[in-house]
Amino acid sequence: MVIKTKFVGIRFTEEEVEWLQAVAPNGNVSGYIRDTVLRLSKSDRKLVNMDDKLVELGQDMRQVSDILADLERKVSGKPAAAGETGSQEPGGIPEELVGMVLETLLMMRSFCPPQERKMAQADVEQTGLPVWRKANLRNR
């Protein structure tokens, strides 16, 4: 494996050099600068990724809000206002909402240890509601 390197020159004042030599572990100024810059760069990339995910989450939240508003209109019998999004189909729960709820529940179940899932299912049974199992879907 061949690794090519490139030299980049940076100018420092004498005071800056003295400070860098004092804070650099084992006096390795170039290693200290490289590690510090790359570590900050990695943090910056993480922040940009987090910001992108927050933007996506905001968009998803707006879509969910539109779907829930659509469902509320259907339940209350109010007509949709012009320009509003959502499925706009008459009556019933929008398919987008059903799919989203199922996807969310499946993801939550995948993160949940079996013992906690059994406790939650016991709580559901105590309310008198049926417990959801994959096998139930195959019998439909």
C-alpha positions in Angstrom: 0.0 0.0 0.0 1.4 3.3 -1.0 0.3 6.5 0.8 1.1 9.7 -0.9 1.6 12.8 1.3 1.7 16.4 0.4 3.4 19.1 2.4 1.4 22.2 3.4 3.3 25.1 4.9 1.8 27.3 7.6 3.4 30.4 9.1 3.3 31.0 12.8 4.7 33.8 14.9 7.5 32.9 17.4 4.9 33.2 20.3 2.6 30.8 18.5 5.4 28.3 17.9 6.4 28.5 21.6 2.8 27.9 22.7 2.3 25.0 20.2 5.5 23.4 21.5 4.3 23.8 25.0 0.9 22.2 24.4 1.9 19.6 21.8 2.3 16.1 23.3 6.0 15.1 23.3 6.7 18.3 21.4 5.2 16.9 18.2 3.8 20.2 16.8 2.9 18.9 13.4 1.1 15.9 14.8 -0.7 18.1 17.3 -1.9 20.5 14.6 -2.9 17.6 12.2 -4.8 15.8 14.9 -6.5 19.0 16.1 -7.5 20.1 12.6 -8.8 16.7 11.5 -10.7 16.2 14.8 -12.4 19.5 14.3 -13.1 18.7 10.7 -14.7 15.4 11.8 -16.8 17.3 14.3 -17.9 19.8 11.7 -18.9 16.9 9.4 -21.0 15.3 12.2 -22.7 18.7 12.8 -23.5 19.1 9.1 -24.9 15.5 9.0 -27.0 16.2 12.2 -28.3 19.4 10.6 -29.3 17.5 7.4 -31.1 14.9 9.5 -33.0 17.6 11.4 -34.1 19.2 8.2 -35.4 15.9 7.0 -37.1 15.3 10.3 -38.8 18.7 10.0 -40.0 17.8 6.5 -41.3 14.5 7.8 -43.0 16.2 10.7 -44.8 18.6 8.4 -46.0 15.6 6.3 -47.2 13.8 9.4 -49.0 16.9 10.6 -50.7 17.2 7.2 -51.8 13.6 7.4 -53.1 13.9 10.9 -54.9 17.1 10.0 -56.5 15.3 7.1 -57.6 12.5 9.5 -59.0 15.0 11.9 -61.1 16.6 9.1 -62.4 13.2 8.1 -63.4 12.3 11.6 -65.0 15.7 12.2 -66.6 16.0 8.7 -64.9 19.3 7.9 -63.8 19.9 4.2 -60.2 20.4 3.4 -59.0 23.9 2.8 -57.5 24.9 -0.5 -53.8 24.2 -0.8 -53.6 21.7 2.1 -51.7 18.5 1.6 -52.6 15.0 2.7 -54.3 12.1 0.9 -57.7 13.8 0.7 -59.5 10.5 0.1 -63.0 10.3 1.6 -63.4 8.6 5.0 -61.2 6.1 6.8 -57.6 6.4 8.0 -55.2 7.5 5.3 -53.0 4.7 4.0 -49.9 6.9 4.6 -50.7 7.1 8.3 -51.3 3.4 8.6 -48.0 2.6 6.8 -46.1 5.1 8.9 -47.5 3.8 12.2 -46.8 0.2 11.2 -43.2 1.2 10.2 -42.7 3.0 13.5 -44.0 0.2 15.6 -41.9 -2.4 13.7 -38.8 -0.3 14.3 -39.6 0.1 18.0 -40.1 -3.6 18.3 -36.8 -4.3 16.7 -35.0 -2.2 19.4 -36.9 -3.7 22.3 -35.6 -6.7 24.2 -38.0 -9.7 24.2 -38.7 -9.3 28.0 -39.9 -5.7 27.6 -42.0 -6.7 24.6 -43.7 -9.4 26.6 -44.4 -6.9 29.4 -45.9 -4.5 26.9 -48.0 -7.2 25.4 -49.3 -8.2 28.8 -50.3 -4.5 29.4 -52.2 -4.6 26.1 -54.0 -7.8 27.0 -55.0 -6.3 30.3 -56.8 -3.5 28.5 -58.8 -6.1 26.5 -57.2 -5.3 23.2 -55.7 -8.1 21.0 -51.9 -8.5 21.0 -50.3 -7.9 17.6 -48.2 -10.7 16.3 -46.8 -11.4 12.8 -48.8 -14.6 12.7 -52.0 -12.6 12.9 -51.1 -10.9 9.6 -50.7 -14.2 7.8 -54.2 -15.3 8.8 -55.9 -12.2 7.4 
